[in-house]
Structure formats: C-alpha cells, structure tokens
Amino acid sequence: MSSPSARRPWNVRRLPRADGSVFLVTGGNAGIGYFVAEQLSATGATVVLGSRDAAKAEAAIASIRVHVPDARVRAVPLDLADLPSLEATVGALGVDRLDAVVHNAGVALDDPPRRETADGHELMFATNHLGHFALTRWLMPLLSAAPGARVVTTGSFAAKSERLDLDDLQSRKGYRPKRAYGRSKLAQMSFGVELGRRLRAAGSTVASVVVHPGGALDALTPSRPSVHPRTTVGARLGAAPAALLVHGKDAGAWPAVRAVLDPSVGGGQLWGPRAFGLRGEPRPEPVWSHVADTSVAERLWDASRDLTGVDPGTVIG
C-alpha cells in the first residue's frame, strides 16, 4: 500500500497531523530553527526548543503560541559548546521516547579572532558539529524507542564549496571565519550521512536525513516580534530582486519539516529547495560527492569520538 504522502502532493502549508509525537529542535529560538519549531507545532506534536538562552526561548514560545494558539511547546537548556552538559540536557527532556530531533543550532562568526570553548575546541566546529555528534549519542536510546524516528541534520550551502582538512579540523592554521563555518557545516552533513549508513547497516528503525535551507534571507522572512523583527521597507525593497533566487527563513525551514514528517523521506537522503537548491519547496537531491565520501566520513567520526569522548555508534541497534 502506498503511503499517504505518495497519494497526495506534499503541501508546505497543510502539514499532516503528528499528535502524540515529540520533536526536539536545537536552536529553535531563532532563525530557521524558530520556523521549524513553529511549523511543527501546528501539527499537534509536542515541540521542545533546545536553547542556551532561557529568555530567548521564552520569547520564541510566546511567539509560536500567537501563531499556533494550541501549540504544545516548551524549552530545555541546551549549550552544544558545553559537551559535559549534554547528558543532563537529554535527561531534562523528561520523555521516554523522541520521534525526531532537528540538529539545527549553529554559530556563525564573521570576524577574527578565532574563539575556543572551555574544552579548547574551535567554537564553530564545536557547536555546529561536535555538540550535535555528542548529543546524538545521548538521544539515541530515546529515538530507538520511537517507531520510525528521524535524526534531521541541517547543513548549509556554504559547505558545498568547502573540503574538510582532517589534519586541522579545529582550524588552527590560517583561520578564516567563513571557511571555518563552511567546514563545520560540512562536518555536520558528513556526520548525518555517515550516521544514516551506520543505522541502516545495524537494521535500526531510526533514519538519518540531511537537509539544507538554500538561500534564506532576513529581509524576505516574515516578522515575528521579539524573535525576528520586521525588516524596514527599504530592506524589503532592496531584497525584492533576490527573491527570484532565494527565499526567507520560513521557507528555509521547509526541507527540515518535511524530513521530520513525511514517511516517504528516506534515511541517507539529502533534501533542499527545488529551484537550483536555493529557493522553493523541498525536494530530494543527489548527496554531494564530498559529503558522501565514506573514507572521509569514517575518519571524521573517529576524530569526533576522540574529541568528545562519546560514540553514537555504541548505542545504535
């Protein structure tokens, strides 16, 4: 029998119900993560925002409830740069199963100097990749307890032109913020694909899907007071020509939302916007060759295990 999604075209504005499901969105208090959380809240699911800033999380919850009055939404403290705290964060979820996690939170630095976490890891690599790698280890028992759970990893178009330097994952040599950011997102995407491969090999019911938002501009994003302030008329007019190629952060959330909800989305797939990978409704696309490189992914996995002291592979099953 074909799935409901196979019988009906996917409609980004008419999502299927997900009552009884529990979804965690890291960085769900701002940007694309906020719109992922808002859209998932409209399905009847319980949505948990992982945020390191309690005040911003409460503002996001209040905004979601304005747009989804019956939203079941709450927050847990989450600081992906603080690796020892992540096990306690998962305990604070207070659930016996998790239907999906959207690995969305990220740090993007525009200017030098290079910054490190308390553990001595470069900040963007630590937050965008290592934190999600370690968090997955602690979440895996909850994901395995849910039928057909999803790990959805949000990458970036910035990763498409980058390549990992496996001998300098921490960007200690020739540090450039934009390059370090792109590589951290590439590491995150490579992990998502490799996680999917290992889950399938183990016969797990958990699926790992990688998505990217395309080009998502603030000026094309609908206003959410206290979360995403209204852009000026001048900024909106200035961004109008760009709307032919890119879209707002609300649309940038669509691939992740579909990867969570659509049963036809398969593990190991990459989803992005339909038009040139930059704007429009979500579609599957070929996994970028450098993201699909298993030899690089295996070396990255081993390095991530050594740097974090945990291994998601030990709890896959």
RODO-178326 format. One record per residue (C-alpha): chain; residue in three letters; residue number from 0; x, y, z. Coordinates in Angstrom, 1 decimal, decimal comma. Each point is the difference from the previous one (the first is absolute). Layout:
! residues N
  kolba  nulo  drenlum       x       y       z
      A   ALA      NUM       X       Y       Z
...
***
This chain:
! residues 317
  kolba  nulo  drenlum       x       y       z
      A   MET        0     0,0     0,0     0,0
      A   SER        1     1,3     3,4    -0,9
      A   SER        2     0,6     2,5     2,8
      A   PRO        3    -2,3     3,0     0,4
      A   SER        4     2,7     2,3    -1,1
      A   ALA        5     0,4    -2,0    -3,2
      A   ARG        6    -3,7     0,4    -0,7
      A   ARG        7    -0,2     3,7     0,6
      A   PRO        8     2,5     2,7    -1,0
      A   TRP        9     1,9     1,5     2,9
      A   ASN       10    -1,4     3,3     1,0
      A   VAL       11     2,3     2,2     2,1
      A   ARG       12    -3,0     2,0     1,3
      A   ARG       13    -2,2    -3,0     0,8
      A   LEU       14     2,2    -2,4     2,1
      A   PRO       15    -1,1    -3,4     1,2
      A   ARG       16    -1,1    -0,4     3,6
      A   ALA       17     2,6    -1,4     2,4
      A   ASP       18    -2,0    -0,1     3,3
      A   GLY       19     1,8    -1,9     2,7
      A   SER       20     3,5     0,5    -1,6
      A   VAL       21     2,9     1,7     1,7
      A   PHE       22     2,5     2,0    -2,0
      A   LEU       23     3,2     1,8     1,2
      A   VAL       24     1,3     3,0    -1,9
      A   THR       25     3,4     1,2     0,9
      A   GLY       26     0,3     3,7    -0,3
      A   GLY       27    -3,8     0,2    -0,3
      A   ASN       28    -0,1     3,5     1,5
      A   ALA       29     1,3     1,9    -3,1
      A   GLY       30     0,5     0,0    -3,7
      A   ILE       31    -0,9    -3,0    -2,1
      A   GLY       32    -0,3    -2,1     3,2
      A   TYR       33    -2,7     2,2     1,3
      A   PHE       34    -2,1    -0,5    -3,2
      A   VAL       35     0,6    -3,8     0,1
      A   ALA       36    -1,4     0,1     3,6
      A   GLU       37    -2,9     2,2    -0,9
      A   GLN       38    -1,0    -2,2    -3,0
      A   LEU       39     0,4    -3,2     1,9
      A   SER       40    -2,1     1,4     2,8
      A   ALA       41    -3,0     0,3    -2,4
      A   THR       42    -0,1    -3,8    -0,4
      A   GLY       43    -1,1    -0,7     3,6
      A   ALA       44     3,4    -1,4     1,0
      A   THR       45     1,8     1,0     3,1
      A   VAL       46     3,0     2,2    -1,1
      A   VAL       47     2,9     0,5     2,4
      A   LEU       48     2,4     2,9    -0,7
      A   GLY       49     3,6    -0,6     0,9
      A   SER       50     1,5     3,4     0,8
      A   ARG       51     2,9     1,4     2,0
      A   ASP       52    -1,9     3,2     0,7
      A   ALA       53    -3,0    -0,4     2,2
      A   ALA       54    -1,4     3,5    -0,7
      A   LYS       55     0,2    -0,5    -3,8
      A   ALA       56    -1,6    -3,4     0,4
      A   GLU       57    -3,0     1,4     1,9
      A   ALA       58    -0,3     2,8    -2,6
      A   ALA       59    -0,1    -2,7    -2,8
      A   ILE       60    -2,6    -2,0     1,9
      A   ALA       61    -2,2     3,1     0,4
      A   SER       62     0,3     0,7    -3,7
      A   ILE       63    -0,9    -3,5    -1,0
      A   ARG       64    -3,1     0,1     2,2
      A   VAL       65    -1,1     3,2    -1,8
      A   HIS       66     0,1    -1,8    -3,3
      A   VAL       67    -1,0    -3,5     1,2
      A   PRO       68    -2,3     0,7     3,0
      A   ASP       69    -0,3    -3,7     1,0
      A   ALA       70     3,8    -0,7    -0,4
      A   ARG       71     1,5    -2,5     2,4
      A   VAL       72     3,5     1,6     0,3
      A   ARG       73     2,6     0,3     2,7
      A   ALA       74     3,7     0,4     0,4
      A   VAL       75     3,0    -1,7     1,5
      A   PRO       76     3,4     1,6     0,6
      A   LEU       77     2,5    -1,1    -2,6
      A   ASP       78     3,5     1,2    -0,5
      A   LEU       79     1,7    -2,0    -2,8
      A   ALA       80     3,4     1,5     0,7
      A   ASP       81    -0,2    -1,5     3,6
      A   LEU       82     0,5    -3,7    -0,8
      A   PRO       83    -0,2    -1,2     3,7
      A   SER       84    -3,4     1,6     0,4
      A   LEU       85    -1,7    -1,9    -2,9
      A   GLU       86    -0,9    -3,2     1,9
      A   ALA       87    -1,9     2,1     2,6
      A   THR       88    -1,8     1,9    -2,7
      A   VAL       89    -1,3    -3,3    -1,4
      A   GLY       90    -1,2    -1,0     3,4
      A   ALA       91    -1,8     3,4     0,4
      A   LEU       92    -2,2    -0,9    -3,0
      A   GLY       93    -2,0    -2,2     2,3
      A   VAL       94    -1,2    -2,4    -2,7
      A   ASP       95     0,3    -3,7    -0,6
      A   ARG       96     0,2     0,4    -3,8
      A   LEU       97     0,9     2,6    -2,6
      A   ASP       98    -1,5    -0,1    -3,5
      A   ALA       99     2,5     2,4    -1,6
      A   VAL      100     2,8     2,4     0,8
      A   VAL      101     0,9     2,8    -2,4
      A   HIS      102     3,6     0,8     0,3
      A   ASN      103    -0,3     3,7    -0,9
      A   ALA      104     1,9     2,1     2,6
      A   GLY      105     3,1     1,7    -1,3
      A   VAL      106     2,5     2,8     0,5
      A   ALA      107     1,3     2,1    -2,9
      A   LEU      108     2,8     2,4     0,8
      A   ASP      109     0,8     2,8    -2,5
      A   ASP      110     3,2     1,3     1,3
      A   PRO      111     3,2    -1,2     1,6
      A   PRO      112     1,4    -0,7     2,5
      A   ARG      113    -0,4    -3,8     0,3
      A   ARG      114    -2,0    -1,0     3,1
      A   GLU      115     0,0    -3,1     2,0
      A   THR      116    -2,3    -1,8     2,4
      A   ALA      117     0,9    -0,8     3,6
      A   ASP      118     1,1    -3,4    -1,3
      A   GLY      119     2,4     1,6    -2,4
      A   HIS      120    -1,9    -0,7    -3,2
      A   GLU      121    -0,5     2,6    -2,8
      A   LEU      122    -3,4     1,5     0,8
      A   MET      123    -1,8    -0,6    -3,4
      A   PHE      124     1,3    -3,5    -0,4
      A   ALA      125    -0,9    -0,8     3,6
      A   THR      126    -3,5     1,4    -0,1
      A   ASN      127    -1,0    -0,9    -3,6
      A   HIS      128     1,5    -3,4    -0,1
      A   LEU      129     1,5    -1,5     3,2
      A   GLY      130    -3,0     1,1     2,2
      A   HIS      131    -2,5    -1,7    -2,4
      A   PHE      132     2,2    -3,1    -0,3
      A   ALA      133     0,1    -0,4     3,8
      A   LEU      134    -3,7     0,9     0,5
      A   THR      135    -0,9    -2,7    -2,5
      A   ARG      136     1,7    -2,6     2,2
      A   TRP      137    -2,2     1,0     3,0
      A   LEU      138    -3,2     0,3    -2,0
      A   MET      139     0,4    -3,3    -1,8
      A   PRO      140    -1,8    -2,2     2,6
      A   LEU      141    -3,0     2,4    -0,1
      A   LEU      142     0,0     0,0    -3,8
      A   SER      143     0,2    -3,8    -0,1
      A   ALA      144    -3,0    -0,3     2,3
      A   ALA      145    -2,2     1,9    -2,6
      A   PRO      146    -1,3    -1,7    -3,2
      A   GLY      147     1,7     1,5    -3,0
      A   ALA      148     1,8     2,8     1,8
      A   ARG      149     2,1     2,5    -2,0
      A   VAL      150     3,3     1,8     0,5
      A   VAL      151    -0,2     3,0    -2,3
      A   THR      152     3,3     1,9    -0,4
      A   THR      153    -0,1     3,5    -1,4
      A   GLY      154     3,0     0,8    -2,2
      A   SER      155     0,7     3,0    -2,1
      A   PHE      156     0,7     1,0    -3,6
      A   ALA      157     3,2     1,5     1,4
      A   ALA      158     1,3    -3,6     0,4
      A   LYS      159    -0,3    -0,7    -3,7
      A   SER      160     3,3     1,7    -1,0
      A   GLU      161     1,9    -1,1     3,1
      A   ARG      162     2,1    -3,1     0,7
      A   LEU      163     1,0    -1,3     3,4
      A   ASP      164     3,6     0,2     1,1
      A   LEU      165     0,1    -3,1     2,1
      A   ASP      166     3,4     1,0     1,4
      A   ASP      167    -1,3     3,4     1,1
      A   LEU      168    -3,7    -0,5     1,0
      A   GLN      169     0,4     2,7     2,6
      A   SER      170     1,1     2,7    -2,5
      A   ARG      171     3,2     0,8     1,8
      A   LYS      172     1,9     0,7    -3,2
      A   GLY      173    -0,9     3,1    -2,1
      A   TYR      174    -3,3     0,6     1,8
      A   ARG      175    -2,7     1,6    -2,1
      A   PRO      176    -3,5     0,3     1,5
      A   LYS      177    -2,0    -0,7    -3,1
      A   ARG      178     2,1    -3,0    -1,0
      A   ALA      179    -0,1    -1,4     3,6
      A   TYR      180    -3,8     0,4     0,0
      A   GLY      181    -0,4    -1,7    -3,4
      A   ARG      182     2,2    -2,9     1,2
      A   SER      183    -1,9    -0,3     3,3
      A   LYS      184    -3,3    -0,4    -2,0
      A   LEU      185     1,7    -2,4    -2,4
      A   ALA      186     1,1    -2,1     3,0
      A   GLN      187    -3,6     0,1     1,3
      A   MET      188    -1,4    -1,2    -3,4
      A   SER      189     2,7    -2,7    -0,3
      A   PHE      190    -1,0    -1,3     3,5
      A   GLY      191    -3,7    -0,1    -1,0
      A   VAL      192     0,7    -2,1    -3,1
      A   GLU      193     2,4    -2,3     1,9
      A   LEU      194    -2,4    -0,4     2,9
      A   GLY      195    -2,7    -1,0    -2,6
      A   ARG      196     2,4    -2,6    -1,5
      A   ARG      197     0,7    -1,5     3,5
      A   LEU      198    -3,6     0,0     1,0
      A   ARG      199    -1,0    -1,9    -3,2
      A   ALA      200     2,8    -2,5     0,5
      A   ALA      201    -1,2    -0,7     3,5
      A   GLY      202    -3,6    -0,5    -1,1
      A   SER      203    -1,1     2,9     2,2
      A   THR      204    -3,4     1,5    -0,4
      A   VAL      205     1,5     3,5     0,5
      A   ALA      206     0,7     1,9    -3,3
      A   SER      207     2,5     2,8    -0,5
      A   VAL      208    -0,8     2,7    -2,5
      A   VAL      209     2,1     3,0    -1,1
      A   VAL      210    -1,6     3,2    -1,1
      A   HIS      211     1,0     3,5    -0,9
      A   PRO      212    -2,1     3,2    -0,2
      A   GLY      213     1,4     1,4    -3,2
      A   GLY      214     0,4     3,8     0,1
      A   ALA      215    -2,0     1,4     2,9
      A   LEU      216     0,0     3,8     0,5
      A   ASP      217    -1,2     2,0     3,0
      A   ALA      218    -1,5     2,6    -2,3
      A   LEU      219    -2,3    -2,6    -1,6
      A   THR      220    -1,1    -1,5     3,3
      A   PRO      221    -3,4     0,8     1,5
      A   SER      222     0,1     2,0     3,2
      A   ARG      223    -0,1    -1,6     3,4
      A   PRO      224     0,2     2,7     2,6
      A   SER      225     2,6    -0,7     2,7
      A   VAL      226     1,4    -2,9    -2,1
      A   HIS      227     0,4     1,3    -3,5
      A   PRO      228    -0,8     3,8    -0,1
      A   ARG      229    -1,7     1,5    -3,0
      A   THR      230     2,5     1,1    -2,6
      A   THR      231    -0,2     3,5    -1,3
      A   VAL      232    -1,8     0,9    -3,2
      A   GLY      233     3,4     0,9    -1,6
      A   ALA      234     1,4    -3,4     0,9
      A   ARG      235    -3,0    -1,8    -1,4
      A   LEU      236     0,2     2,0    -3,2
      A   GLY      237     3,7    -0,6    -0,3
      A   ALA      238    -0,5    -3,7     0,4
      A   ALA      239    -2,8    -0,2    -2,6
      A   PRO      240     2,3    -0,9    -2,9
      A   ALA      241     1,6    -2,7     2,1
      A   ALA      242    -3,4    -1,7     0,5
      A   LEU      243     0,4    -1,4    -3,5
      A   LEU      244     2,9    -2,1     1,3
      A   VAL      245    -0,4    -0,4     3,7
      A   HIS      246    -2,7     0,1     2,7
      A   GLY      247    -0,7     0,7     3,7
      A   LYS      248     0,9    -2,0     3,0
      A   ASP      249    -3,6    -1,3     0,3
      A   ALA      250     0,4    -1,7    -3,4
      A   GLY      251     3,6    -1,0     1,0
      A   ALA      252    -1,7    -2,1     2,7
      A   TRP      253    -2,0    -2,1    -2,5
      A   PRO      254     2,5    -2,7    -0,8
      A   ALA      255     0,6    -0,8     3,7
      A   VAL      256    -3,7     0,0     0,7
      A   ARG      257    -0,7    -2,4    -2,9
      A   ALA      258     2,9    -2,2     1,1
      A   VAL      259    -1,6    -0,3     3,5
      A   LEU      260    -3,6    -0,6    -1,2
      A   ASP      261    -0,1    -1,7    -3,4
      A   PRO      262     0,2    -3,8     0,2
      A   SER      263     1,3    -0,1    -3,6
      A   VAL      264     3,2     1,7     1,0
      A   GLY      265     2,7    -2,6     0,3
      A   GLY      266     3,1    -0,3     2,1
      A   GLY      267     3,2     1,1    -1,7
      A   GLN      268    -1,7     2,5    -2,2
      A   LEU      269     0,8     3,7    -0,5
      A   TRP      270    -2,9     2,4    -0,3
      A   GLY      271     0,1     3,7    -1,0
      A   PRO      272    -2,0     2,6    -1,9
      A   ARG      273    -1,4    -0,8    -3,4
      A   ALA      274     1,4     2,9    -2,1
      A   PHE      275     3,7    -0,3    -0,5
      A   GLY      276     0,3    -1,2     3,6
      A   LEU      277    -0,6     3,6     1,1
      A   ARG      278    -3,7     0,7     0,3
      A   GLY      279    -3,4    -1,7    -0,2
      A   GLU      280    -1,7    -3,1     1,3
      A   PRO      281     2,1    -2,9     1,3
      A   ARG      282     1,2    -2,8    -2,2
      A   PRO      283     2,6    -2,8     0,2
      A   GLU      284     3,3     0,7    -1,8
      A   PRO      285     3,1    -2,1    -0,5
      A   VAL      286     2,3    -0,1     3,0
      A   TRP      287     3,0     2,2    -0,8
      A   SER      288     2,9    -2,2    -0,8
      A   HIS      289     2,3     1,3     2,7
      A   VAL      290    -2,7    -0,4     2,6
      A   ALA      291    -0,5    -3,6    -1,2
      A   ASP      292     3,8    -0,9     0,3
      A   THR      293    -0,1    -2,9     2,5
      A   SER      294     3,8     0,0     0,6
      A   VAL      295    -0,1     3,7     1,1
      A   ALA      296    -3,2    -0,6     2,0
      A   GLU      297     1,5    -3,0     1,9
      A   ARG      298     3,1     2,0     0,8
      A   LEU      299    -2,1     3,0     1,2
      A   TRP      300    -2,1    -2,4     2,1
      A   ASP      301     3,0    -1,4     1,7
      A   ALA      302     1,5     3,5     0,6
      A   SER      303    -3,4     1,2     1,4
      A   ARG      304    -0,1    -3,0     2,3
      A   ASP      305     3,4     0,7     1,3
      A   LEU      306    -0,7     3,8     0,5
      A   THR      307    -3,3    -0,5     1,7
      A   GLY      308     0,6    -3,2     1,9
      A   VAL      309    -3,3    -1,5    -1,1
      A   ASP      310    -1,0    -2,1    -3,0
      A   PRO      311    -3,6    -0,1    -1,4
      A   GLY      312     0,9    -3,3    -1,7
      A   THR      313     0,1    -1,8     3,4
      A   VAL      314    -3,7     0,4     0,5
      A   ILE      315    -1,3    -0,6    -3,5
      A   GLY      316    -2,1    -3,1    -0,2
***
